[in-house]
């Protein structure tokens, strides 16, 4: 009798183990065998969630400057994933451009198709690669349509005067912003960071395209299968724009668009993205 | 015998009718984009946007449509006037919406298929993306591209025209831009006396004065104002004193210190119709331009080496040479271009 119980328990344990996802066999890596994967860009500010224009309880950066955020938009493109065994897959160019808008929750997912597999590494570009930035107007559709987003005031992400996209756009208010030409002459205390520039059409110029690599091992690899929706949940900490590798003051640099300093801010991009977890 | 007179009159009448029909036929037969024989290969990618009659006509309608501006008052043609060789004659800097003034002189819509960069200070490298600049500029049309497209979509007249040009009624950024490009690249100025002499057309020949001027031109001006377009398409600092707003030209779009004060070399075609001159229209006539090159070239950063030979700034041109040069420059005026009905608002 005891033997029988032991036998049953063993079978039960084996059964349970086989049910667990961990021992599920990894599918063969086939470029044609595509399954859905999403990458979620969850905007946060330091230890707090993102709330627009929360003047009552503003955020405070490392320089001790209180600020609020009124707009955050950025391009994510050229998504690449690498399996635990080192096979790399680049998402098809035409389906690899996303505009993440903080004000539109629906845009926080970059939805791509990749081969079934277990992925431990994710890379993408913040911005629009130089090749796409110089393509004929026919190729500029969807979020890359220069007409999308409307005017600069309403959230446009295309610069006409210097043909190119704004990769990363962060705007907000801070009382430290002066009322003169250096700050905000309208008196609204606005700061504006429009970071773009892909490196020049024929002569090398400022290049603010930044490639981000995220290791998924620690917080959970992405098990991409056809029958489910794997989601890599990233936190995008906007506080790191100010407090990243290059800590800077809003008061000293309230408007950054085209200038050397734009690269200083772009160099902080790598610190913005952390992997929180993966939903498989 | 008295019938002869009537027959002659009849013949003359028939002949004159025939000629009229020929011209009518020429207008009716749309020839598309044709590079003049004395021009190099165009830079614009025609394979990606072949010029068709419908596309060209749509582009022309758009070019002259005030819907492109925020309050429907300004069209492209407002600052690019055909009778002024598609510049804004008499305005030093462009005069846009609500009487706002820009910072630069309205450049000509002319021979753009041979341009590799646009704007006085560069920044735009594809003609199909160029119109976004004036449309969105605060002091020009002050409108968003999205709004322009929406306005066009709600105008029934355009549905048919987009369908004729591109196969369906859909109005997209690409179609809008391509139609405008089709019109703009058709604005070819290649029928000046100079062109006719170069193409050896109908015994066209320079006068002695013009010919002497041409020789001086080749020696003293032609390396930047390169034939047959009369610009090498490069950006150069020609030694103008920085203007009050300290416009640094190409530097503004590259931030390379070696580009400070460099502006696009303008063509010398149609000078008769395009005063004032320079990127900010500071010179009201050609005398002032000559005065600049002979006496007023400033030693600013990145002054073009061609204007600073052997430690002497500027170009030595005496008054005799100047009158010869003026005679030659006069052969670059193209009356057919400014009177071409095909390019006019219909």
Interface residues (C-beta under 8 A of the other chain):
Chain A: X134 X136 X137 X138 X140 X141 X145 X146 X147 X148 X149 X150 X151 X152 X154 X156 X158 X160 X161 X162 X163 X200 X201 X202 X203 X205 X206 X258 X259 X260
Chain B: X45 X48 X119 X123 X124 X125 X126 X128 X129 X132 X133 X135 X136 X137 X143 X144 X145 X146 X147 X148 X149 X172 X173 X174 X177 X178 X253 X254 X255 X256
